[in-house]
Amino acid sequence: MFSNTARMAGPRHRVLIQNGALSLGSLLVGAVILEAALRAFGFPSEEGLAARRIHDGRWTTLLDCYPSNPRGYFEIDLRLPENDSRYRRLAPNRFDAIQRRHPWAVETRYNALRFRDTPPGPKAKGVTRVVLFGDSFIEGQGVKAGDTTAFVLQRLLERRAPGEFEVRNCGRRGLDFPELSDAFEAILPLEPEVLVYGLVLNDALRPPEFQARQSYLHDWILDREHLPDDEEGPPTLWRPFLLDLVRGRVKAWRVGRETTRWYLEMWSDANPGWRETQARLLEMDRQLKSRGGRLVVAPWPLLVGLEESYPFEAVHETIRRFCLARGLAYHDLLAAFRGRRTADFWVHPVDHHPNERAHLVAASSLEPAIASFAR
């Protein structure tokens, strides 16, 4: 009996081993085919190619540079001789590398206050001056000047009430609190009747003890892992693209989870800077009221998950409750974006700042609100 069982078990084991070998072989063949396909189609086409920028030493001219032009929106091609001769002076030591890997660009020009606007001057009599204030979302990073929220809002208000409104762009990239307070002081001499603060969810003041907890590499806006001067190439022949793909997806899930948690905590008592942020907003409102002006807090949504489950609803609600409790005018831009396809509003797949479509949506949302606030 035992010998017969043993003889029967032998073939079964061989069959199992053979089946396992066939399965493993199939997986390996499939992996090789997938690897070949990834290489053939140029994956990862955007990996390591985060947006770059170059600017002159006086911050009068800046170029946002991108590795591709998927929407055909970027009109400046740095590979053209006329653009080479025009812009090389901005960064002569880096220009060749930028031109080779990030040839598509958008130009930004700044006034003496380093805002993307014409030189400041006195207010015209009988005209309501509206100042849009904030960071890169207001400045219009990656967007042509004529497509920014301020420029579009000017056109819309002019159509509504010809000659009654003047809109100024006082956004400056990279500003968070407390730097936002300094920039606010610089624009008070403009004497705005309405100041729209385009709040972005990374603006809150972050003391060192809170900032030290930051462990994300992505902030849902720009690729922070590949720094502006990082020119690391794509995977080598001996570094499988398939491995990069799997590792990238796992990392994106982990980083996304941590980033979301970090944002949620930034606007709560877990961040000691949240209370100081509230105090600075109230001080801005006080100073404006003392000059006959009005502050409007207008949060932008981060351009992630707009279709169904936007992950930062709770943050917008926290800010709304604070503003209403303290008598601050509030206009949330999230309502105008909710339910739409998120990627339609990105400047580029490696730069999730609002593109020209997003700026049009924001301006269209603000136009009736500004008209009512200015009454």
C-alpha positions as CSV (number, residue, x, y, z in Angstrom):
1,M,0.0,0.0,0.0
2,F,2.7,2.5,1.0
3,S,4.8,1.7,-2.0
4,N,1.8,2.2,-4.4
5,T,1.0,5.6,-2.7
6,A,4.6,6.7,-3.0
7,R,4.7,5.8,-6.6
8,M,1.5,7.8,-7.2
9,A,2.8,10.8,-5.2
10,G,5.9,11.0,-7.3
11,P,4.1,11.8,-10.6
12,R,1.8,14.3,-8.8
13,H,4.8,16.1,-7.4
14,R,6.4,16.2,-10.8
15,V,3.2,17.6,-12.3
16,L,3.1,20.3,-9.7
17,I,6.7,21.2,-10.2
18,Q,6.2,21.3,-14.0
19,N,3.1,23.4,-13.6
20,G,4.9,25.8,-11.3
21,A,7.8,26.0,-13.7
22,L,5.4,26.8,-16.6
23,S,3.7,29.5,-14.5
24,L,6.9,31.0,-13.5
25,G,8.2,30.9,-17.0
26,S,5.0,32.5,-18.3
27,L,5.4,35.3,-15.7
28,L,8.9,35.9,-16.7
29,V,8.0,35.9,-20.4
30,G,5.2,38.3,-19.7
31,A,7.5,40.6,-17.7
32,V,10.0,40.6,-20.5
33,I,7.3,41.5,-23.0
34,L,6.0,44.3,-20.7
35,E,9.5,45.6,-20.2
36,A,10.1,45.7,-23.9
37,A,6.8,47.5,-24.4
38,L,7.6,50.1,-21.8
39,R,11.0,50.8,-23.4
40,A,9.5,50.9,-26.8
41,F,7.0,53.5,-25.8
42,G,9.5,55.5,-23.9
43,F,8.3,54.9,-20.3
44,P,8.9,56.8,-18.1
45,S,8.5,59.7,-20.5
46,E,8.1,62.3,-17.7
47,E,9.9,60.6,-14.9
48,G,12.7,62.8,-13.5
49,L,11.6,65.6,-15.8
50,A,9.9,67.9,-13.3
51,A,9.3,71.5,-14.4
52,R,12.3,73.8,-14.4
53,R,12.6,77.5,-14.3
54,I,15.2,80.1,-15.2
55,H,15.2,83.8,-14.5
56,D,17.4,86.8,-14.5
57,G,19.2,88.1,-11.4
58,R,16.8,91.0,-10.9
59,W,13.7,88.9,-11.2
60,T,12.2,90.9,-14.0
61,T,11.9,87.9,-16.4
62,L,11.3,84.2,-15.7
63,L,10.6,81.2,-17.8
64,D,8.7,78.1,-16.6
65,C,10.1,75.2,-18.7
66,Y,8.5,71.9,-19.4
67,P,9.6,68.6,-21.0
68,S,6.7,68.4,-23.5
69,N,3.8,70.4,-24.9
70,P,0.9,68.0,-24.6
71,R,-1.9,70.6,-25.0
72,G,0.0,72.7,-27.6
73,Y,-0.3,75.7,-25.2
74,F,3.4,76.5,-24.7
75,E,4.4,78.8,-27.6
76,I,8.0,79.3,-26.7
77,D,10.3,76.6,-28.0
78,L,13.8,77.3,-26.7
79,R,15.4,75.2,-29.5
80,L,14.5,77.9,-32.0
81,P,17.4,80.2,-32.8
82,E,15.4,83.4,-32.0
83,N,14.5,82.1,-28.6
84,D,18.0,80.8,-27.9
85,S,19.4,84.3,-28.5
86,R,16.6,86.0,-26.5
87,Y,16.6,83.8,-23.4
88,R,20.1,82.3,-23.0
89,R,21.1,85.3,-21.0
90,L,18.7,84.3,-18.2
91,A,20.8,81.3,-17.2
92,P,23.9,80.8,-19.5
93,N,25.3,78.0,-17.4
94,R,22.1,75.9,-17.4
95,F,20.5,76.9,-20.6
96,D,21.8,74.1,-22.7
97,A,20.5,71.5,-20.3
98,I,17.1,73.2,-20.1
99,Q,16.9,73.6,-23.8
100,R,17.7,69.9,-24.4
101,R,15.2,68.4,-21.9
102,H,12.7,71.2,-21.1
103,P,12.4,73.2,-24.3
104,W,8.8,74.3,-23.9
105,A,8.3,77.5,-21.9
106,V,6.0,80.2,-20.6
107,E,7.3,83.7,-19.9
108,T,6.5,85.8,-16.8
109,R,7.5,89.4,-16.4
110,Y,7.5,91.2,-13.0
111,N,7.2,94.8,-11.9
112,A,9.4,96.5,-9.3
113,L,7.4,94.9,-6.5
114,R,8.0,91.5,-8.1
115,F,4.3,91.0,-9.0
116,R,3.1,89.9,-12.4
117,D,1.5,93.3,-13.2
118,T,2.1,96.7,-14.7
119,P,4.0,99.2,-12.5
120,P,1.7,100.4,-9.7
121,G,0.2,103.8,-9.9
122,P,-2.5,106.0,-8.4
123,K,-6.1,104.9,-8.5
124,A,-8.4,106.5,-11.0
125,K,-11.2,108.4,-9.5
126,G,-14.5,106.5,-9.3
127,V,-12.8,103.1,-10.1
128,T,-13.0,100.2,-7.7
129,R,-9.5,98.7,-7.3
130,V,-9.6,94.9,-6.9
131,V,-6.3,93.3,-5.9
132,L,-5.8,89.5,-6.2
133,F,-3.3,88.4,-3.6
134,G,-1.6,85.1,-3.0
135,D,1.1,82.7,-4.2
136,S,1.8,80.9,-7.5
137,F,-1.9,80.1,-8.1
138,I,-2.7,83.8,-8.3
139,E,0.5,84.8,-10.1
140,G,-0.3,82.2,-12.7
141,Q,2.7,79.8,-12.8
142,G,2.9,78.1,-16.2
143,V,0.2,80.3,-17.6
144,K,0.4,83.2,-20.1
145,A,-0.3,86.6,-18.5
146,G,-3.5,87.1,-20.5
147,D,-4.9,83.9,-19.1
148,T,-4.4,84.5,-15.4
149,T,-7.3,84.9,-13.1
150,A,-6.6,88.7,-12.6
151,F,-6.6,89.4,-16.4
152,V,-9.7,87.3,-17.1
153,L,-11.5,88.8,-14.1
154,Q,-10.7,92.3,-15.5
155,R,-12.3,91.4,-18.8
156,L,-15.4,89.9,-17.1
157,L,-15.9,92.9,-14.8
158,E,-15.4,95.3,-17.7
159,R,-18.1,93.6,-19.6
160,R,-20.4,93.8,-16.5
161,A,-19.7,97.4,-15.6
162,P,-17.5,99.3,-18.1
163,G,-14.9,101.5,-16.5
164,E,-15.9,100.7,-12.9
165,F,-13.3,98.1,-11.9
166,E,-9.5,97.8,-12.0
167,V,-8.0,94.4,-11.2
168,R,-4.3,94.0,-10.2
169,N,-2.3,90.8,-9.9
170,C,-0.4,90.8,-6.7
171,G,0.4,87.1,-6.5
172,R,4.0,85.9,-6.0
173,R,5.1,82.3,-6.2
174,G,6.5,80.7,-3.1
175,L,4.7,82.8,-0.6
176,D,3.3,81.2,2.6
177,F,2.8,82.8,6.0
178,P,4.7,84.6,7.4
179,E,6.0,85.8,4.0
180,L,2.5,86.5,2.9
181,S,2.2,89.1,5.7
182,D,5.3,91.0,4.4
183,A,3.9,91.0,0.8
184,F,0.5,92.2,2.1
185,E,2.3,95.2,3.7
186,A,3.9,96.0,0.4
187,I,0.6,96.2,-1.4
188,L,-1.4,98.3,1.1
189,P,-0.2,101.5,-0.6
190,L,-2.2,100.4,-3.6
191,E,-5.3,101.1,-1.5
192,P,-7.5,98.3,-2.7
193,E,-11.3,98.5,-2.1
194,V,-11.4,94.7,-2.4
195,L,-8.5,92.4,-1.7
196,V,-9.1,88.8,-2.7
197,Y,-6.7,86.4,-0.9
198,G,-6.5,83.3,-3.1
199,L,-5.7,81.0,-0.3
200,V,-3.9,77.7,-1.2
201,L,-3.9,74.8,1.2
202,N,-0.1,75.0,1.8
203,D,-0.2,78.6,2.9
204,A,-0.6,78.1,6.7
205,L,2.2,79.1,9.0
206,R,4.3,76.1,9.9
207,P,6.6,76.3,12.9
208,P,9.8,74.3,12.9
209,E,8.4,71.6,15.1
210,F,5.5,71.0,12.7
211,Q,7.6,71.4,9.6
212,A,10.0,68.8,10.9
213,R,7.2,66.2,10.7
214,Q,6.9,66.8,6.9
215,S,7.8,63.6,5.2
216,Y,6.1,63.9,1.8
217,L,7.9,64.3,-1.5
218,H,4.9,65.5,-3.4
219,D,2.5,68.3,-2.4
220,W,-0.2,67.7,-5.1
221,I,1.2,70.7,-7.0
222,L,4.8,70.1,-8.1
223,D,7.1,67.1,-8.2
224,R,9.3,67.8,-5.1
225,E,11.4,64.7,-5.5
226,H,13.2,65.8,-8.6
227,L,14.7,69.2,-7.7
228,P,15.0,72.0,-10.3
229,D,18.6,71.3,-11.1
230,D,18.4,67.5,-10.9
231,E,19.3,66.2,-14.3
232,E,19.3,62.5,-13.5
233,G,18.6,60.4,-16.6
234,P,16.1,57.6,-17.1
235,P,16.8,54.0,-15.9
236,T,19.9,52.3,-17.3
237,L,19.8,49.1,-19.4
238,W,20.4,47.1,-16.2
239,R,17.6,48.9,-14.2
240,P,14.2,47.5,-15.3
241,F,11.5,50.0,-16.3
242,L,9.0,47.5,-15.0
243,L,10.6,47.7,-11.5
244,D,10.4,51.5,-11.7
245,L,6.7,51.3,-12.6
246,V,5.8,49.1,-9.7
247,R,8.0,50.9,-7.2
248,G,6.6,54.2,-8.5
249,R,3.0,53.2,-8.0
250,V,3.6,51.9,-4.5
251,K,5.5,55.0,-3.6
252,A,2.8,57.3,-5.0
253,W,0.2,55.5,-2.8
254,R,2.3,55.9,0.3
255,V,3.3,59.5,-0.4
256,G,-0.2,60.4,-1.3
257,R,-1.5,59.1,2.0
258,E,1.1,60.9,4.0
259,T,0.7,64.1,2.1
260,T,-3.1,64.1,2.6
261,R,-2.7,63.6,6.3
262,W,-0.1,66.4,6.5
263,Y,-2.5,68.9,4.8
264,L,-5.4,67.9,7.1
265,E,-3.2,68.4,10.2
266,M,-1.8,71.8,8.9
267,W,-5.3,73.4,9.4
268,S,-5.9,72.0,12.8
269,D,-4.6,72.3,16.3
270,A,-2.0,69.7,15.4
271,N,-0.2,72.6,13.8
272,P,0.7,75.4,16.3
273,G,0.9,77.8,13.4
274,W,-2.8,77.5,12.6
275,R,-3.7,79.9,15.4
276,E,-1.1,82.4,14.2
277,T,-2.4,82.1,10.7
278,Q,-5.8,83.0,12.0
279,A,-4.4,86.0,13.7
280,R,-2.6,87.2,10.6
281,L,-5.8,86.9,8.5
282,L,-7.7,89.0,11.1
283,E,-4.9,91.6,11.1
284,M,-5.1,91.8,7.3
285,D,-8.8,92.4,7.6
286,R,-8.3,95.0,10.3
287,Q,-5.8,97.0,8.3
288,L,-8.0,96.9,5.1
289,K,-11.1,98.0,7.0
290,S,-9.1,100.9,8.5
291,R,-8.4,102.1,5.0
292,G,-11.9,101.5,3.7
293,G,-11.2,98.2,2.1
294,R,-12.4,94.7,2.4
295,L,-10.7,91.3,2.6
296,V,-12.3,88.3,0.8
297,V,-10.8,84.9,1.6
298,A,-11.1,82.7,-1.5
299,P,-9.6,79.2,-1.1
300,W,-8.4,77.4,-4.2
301,P,-8.9,73.6,-4.3
302,L,-5.8,71.5,-4.8
303,L,-6.2,69.9,-8.2
304,V,-6.6,66.4,-7.0
305,G,-9.7,64.1,-6.7
306,L,-12.2,66.7,-7.9
307,E,-14.3,64.1,-9.7
308,E,-15.7,62.3,-6.7
309,S,-14.0,62.3,-3.4
310,Y,-12.0,65.5,-3.0
311,P,-9.8,64.7,0.0
312,F,-9.6,68.2,1.6
313,E,-13.3,69.0,2.1
314,A,-12.7,69.1,5.8
315,V,-10.0,71.8,5.4
316,H,-12.2,74.0,3.3
317,E,-14.9,73.6,5.9
318,T,-12.5,74.5,8.8
319,I,-11.5,77.7,7.0
320,R,-15.1,78.6,6.1
321,R,-16.2,78.2,9.7
322,F,-13.3,80.4,11.0
323,C,-14.1,83.1,8.4
324,L,-17.8,83.2,9.2
325,A,-17.3,83.2,12.9
326,R,-14.9,86.2,12.7
327,G,-16.8,88.1,10.1
328,L,-14.5,87.6,7.2
329,A,-15.9,87.6,3.7
330,Y,-15.5,84.1,2.2
331,H,-15.8,82.7,-1.3
332,D,-14.8,79.1,-1.9
333,L,-13.6,78.3,-5.4
334,L,-14.0,74.6,-4.7
335,A,-17.7,74.7,-5.7
336,A,-16.8,75.8,-9.2
337,F,-14.4,72.9,-9.7
338,R,-16.1,70.0,-7.9
339,G,-17.2,67.1,-10.1
340,R,-14.9,68.1,-13.0
341,R,-12.0,66.1,-14.5
342,T,-9.0,67.0,-12.4
343,A,-6.3,66.5,-15.1
344,D,-8.1,69.0,-17.4
345,F,-6.9,71.8,-15.1
346,W,-3.2,70.9,-14.8
347,V,-0.6,73.1,-16.4
348,H,1.3,69.9,-17.3
349,P,1.4,66.3,-16.0
350,V,4.5,67.3,-14.0
351,D,3.0,70.6,-12.8
352,H,-0.4,70.6,-11.2
353,H,-0.7,74.4,-10.9
354,P,-4.0,75.7,-12.4
355,N,-3.8,76.0,-16.2
356,E,-5.7,78.6,-18.3
357,R,-8.9,76.6,-18.1
358,A,-8.7,76.6,-14.3
359,H,-8.0,80.4,-14.2
360,L,-11.1,81.0,-16.4
361,V,-13.2,78.9,-14.0
362,A,-11.8,80.8,-11.0
363,A,-12.4,84.2,-12.6
364,S,-15.9,83.3,-13.6
365,S,-16.7,82.2,-10.1
366,L,-15.2,85.4,-8.6
367,E,-16.8,87.9,-11.0
368,P,-20.4,88.1,-9.5
369,A,-19.0,87.8,-6.0
370,I,-16.6,90.8,-6.5
371,A,-19.4,92.8,-8.0
372,S,-21.5,92.3,-4.9
373,F,-18.7,92.8,-2.5
374,A,-17.8,96.1,-4.1
375,R,-21.3,97.6,-3.7
